[in-house]
Structures are given as structure tokens and as C-alpha cells.
Amino acid sequence: MLHPEYPIRTERLLLRPLDPAADVDACLEYQSDEEVCRYIPYTPSNREQVIERLERAVSVIDEPGQVFNLAVVLADTGELIGDVVLFFHSAEHRSGEVGYVINPRFQGNGYATEVTRALLTLAFDGLDLHRVVGRIDARNAASAAVLRRVGMRQEAHLRENEWFKGEWGDEVVFAILADEWRAG
């Protein structure tokens, strides 16, 4: 299972457990933004909803079916700039999924790519997964670019795959295998 030592360091970032008290304002800034929420499962959130989400956040994985949710923090300043998820879908199939959201004030600096690489390391080296996917809205070109940069390949474009926020949405599935990650 996965019980990392925190913080997890990348070149410019720290990953750490979300703090339901200290992280509310920083998370509210982007989790209440309609444009940010356009492509992610939740709708723009108010303070109470953000607090609830932070209180449910898990920073260890003990069994399949759990979702790991961490804060993304600038190492130099300690400022929270986003959050990430790592899903452990199946022990039998050794499969998982990554997800991320970065505050728009910090987008365009390569942080999503950097943090996704860290998530893949946790998935493959920490959980010994065989396969990891990233599922995105087909209109989210920036997220598709992130997944390609970390070595994931597009495997599917599912037309009108789900009813999403009042309309049929296309979903694009990216994936990478452990041996591809290690070779990359």
C-alpha cells in the first residue's frame, strides 16, 4: 500500500496532505471558479463544500478503491497552487488513474506536468501499478498536452460518453504502462 513520507518533493513543488483548516481559502480560490470546474467532476464550490472536500481528503492508500488527494505547494513560498488525485482502481489488474487541478494564476508554468510525473512515480513505484490512465474532457487541450508530455498515449476518444454538467460530453482516455514509464 502507499504511505509516503511528506512532503513529497519535485524540482519546484511539494505534495502534502490537504489541511481542512489552513487550505480552505487557497482551494476556494480555484474550486469556486466556473472555468476551472468546467472540465472536472465537481461544480463551482462554496466555502462549506470546499471544507467538506478537504475533510474527506485521504493522504494514504490502504486498499483498492481508495482515492489519494494531496495539496500541490510551491516549494519556495509554501503557497498552495492546486491539488492532485491518485485513484487505486484494482489490485487484481494493478490499475489506477491520475488527476490534477492547478489554480489559473499558476497555469502555464509546467506545474501540472511536474506534479503528474510525481503521481506516476507514486503509482508505479509506490503502488506497483501496471497501468495508469488519465481521463479528460475532449475540449481540454491543455490537459491533453500535459498527459502527452508525461509519456501517456491517447487510447480512446469516447463520443458523447457521459451526461456531464447538462450536456453530452466526449471523453478522451490516455494511458501508460509501468514498463513504458520506466523506459521513458
C-alpha positions in Angstrom: 0.0 0.0 0.0 1.0 3.6 -0.2 2.1 5.6 2.9 4.5 8.2 1.6 6.7 10.4 3.7 5.6 14.0 3.4 6.3 16.3 1.9 7.0 14.7 -1.5 9.4 16.9 -3.3 9.7 17.6 -7.0 12.0 20.1 -8.6 9.8 23.1 -7.7 6.9 21.7 -5.8 5.9 19.9 -2.6 3.0 17.4 -2.3 1.5 17.2 1.1 -1.8 16.2 2.8 -4.6 18.8 2.4 -5.3 20.7 5.6 -9.1 21.3 6.2 -8.3 24.4 8.2 -5.3 26.1 6.6 -6.0 25.3 2.9 -9.6 26.5 2.6 -9.0 29.9 1.2 -6.4 28.8 -1.4 -8.6 25.9 -2.5 -11.7 28.1 -2.6 -10.0 30.5 -5.0 -9.9 27.9 -7.8 -12.6 25.4 -6.7 -15.2 28.2 -6.9 -14.1 29.2 -10.4 -16.6 28.2 -13.1 -13.9 28.0 -15.8 -11.7 25.7 -13.6 -14.6 23.5 -12.8 -15.7 23.2 -16.5 -13.7 20.0 -17.1 -13.6 18.4 -13.6 -16.3 16.4 -11.9 -17.4 18.9 -9.3 -19.2 22.2 -9.9 -18.0 25.5 -8.5 -17.9 25.1 -4.7 -18.7 27.4 -1.8 -16.7 27.6 1.4 -18.7 24.8 3.1 -18.3 22.5 0.1 -14.6 23.1 0.0 -14.3 22.4 3.7 -16.2 19.1 3.3 -14.0 18.1 0.4 -10.8 18.8 2.4 -12.1 16.9 5.4 -12.7 13.8 3.2 -9.2 14.0 1.6 -7.1 10.9 2.1 -3.3 11.0 2.0 -2.6 7.3 2.2 -3.8 4.3 0.2 -4.5 1.1 2.1 -6.7 -0.8 -0.4 -8.1 -0.7 -3.9 -10.9 1.7 -4.4 -9.3 4.5 -2.4 -8.5 7.9 -3.8 -5.5 9.8 -2.6 -5.8 13.6 -2.7 -2.9 15.9 -2.0 -2.1 19.6 -2.0 0.3 21.0 -4.6 2.5 23.7 -3.0 5.3 25.9 -4.3 8.5 24.8 -2.6 9.9 28.3 -2.5 6.9 30.1 -1.0 4.7 27.4 0.6 1.8 28.7 -1.4 -0.9 26.1 -2.3 -1.4 26.2 -6.1 -3.6 23.2 -6.8 -4.4 19.6 -5.8 -4.0 16.2 -7.3 -5.7 12.8 -7.0 -4.4 9.2 -7.5 -7.0 6.5 -7.7 -6.1 2.9 -6.9 -8.8 1.1 -9.0 -7.9 -2.5 -8.8 -5.3 -4.8 -7.1 -6.0 -7.6 -9.5 -5.5 -5.5 -12.6 -3.0 -3.2 -10.8 -4.6 -0.2 -12.3 -5.0 3.4 -11.3 -5.8 6.9 -12.5 -4.3 10.4 -12.1 -6.0 13.8 -12.0 -4.9 17.3 -11.2 -6.2 20.9 -11.0 -4.0 24.0 -10.9 -5.1 27.4 -9.9 -5.3 29.5 -13.2 -2.9 32.1 -11.7 -0.2 29.4 -11.8 -1.1 27.7 -15.1 1.4 27.8 -18.0 4.4 27.1 -15.8 4.7 23.4 -16.3 3.4 22.6 -12.7 0.7 20.2 -13.9 3.3 18.2 -15.9 5.8 18.2 -13.0 3.2 17.0 -10.5 1.8 14.4 -12.8 5.2 12.9 -13.1 5.3 12.7 -9.3 1.9 11.0 -9.3 3.1 8.4 -11.9 6.2 7.7 -9.8 3.9 7.1 -6.8 1.6 4.9 -8.8 4.3 2.7 -10.4 7.0 2.7 -7.7 4.8 3.1 -4.6 1.7 1.1 -5.5 3.4 -1.2 -8.1 0.6 -0.5 -10.6 0.8 -2.0 -14.1 -1.3 0.6 -15.9 -2.4 4.2 -15.1 -4.9 6.3 -17.1 -5.9 9.9 -17.3 -9.4 10.7 -18.4 -10.2 14.2 -19.6 -12.9 16.1 -21.4 -12.1 16.2 -25.1 -12.2 20.0 -25.2 -9.4 20.3 -22.6 -6.5 20.6 -24.9 -4.1 21.9 -22.2 -4.7 18.8 -20.1 -4.2 16.5 -23.2 -0.8 18.2 -23.7 0.1 17.5 -20.1 -0.7 13.8 -20.4 1.3 13.6 -23.7 4.3 15.3 -22.1 4.5 12.8 -19.3 4.5 9.9 -21.9 0.9 8.9 -21.9 -0.6 7.9 -25.2 -4.2 8.6 -26.3 -6.1 5.3 -26.4 -9.7 6.3 -26.9 -12.0 9.2 -27.8 -15.4 8.2 -26.5 -18.1 10.2 -28.3 -20.8 11.6 -26.1 -19.7 9.2 -23.4 -21.5 10.7 -20.5 -24.0 13.3 -19.5 -21.7 15.9 -17.9 -22.9 19.2 -16.5 -26.0 19.4 -18.6 -24.7 18.1 -21.9 -23.3 15.1 -23.6 -19.5 15.1 -23.2 -16.7 13.4 -25.2 -14.1 11.8 -23.0 -10.5 11.1 -24.1 -8.6 8.4 -22.3 -4.8 8.4 -22.1 -2.7 5.6 -20.5 0.8 4.5 -19.8 2.1 1.1 -18.6 4.8 0.6 -15.9 7.4 -0.6 -18.4 6.8 2.4 -20.7 7.1 4.7 -17.7 10.4 3.1 -16.6 11.8 3.1 -20.1 10.8 6.8 -20.6 
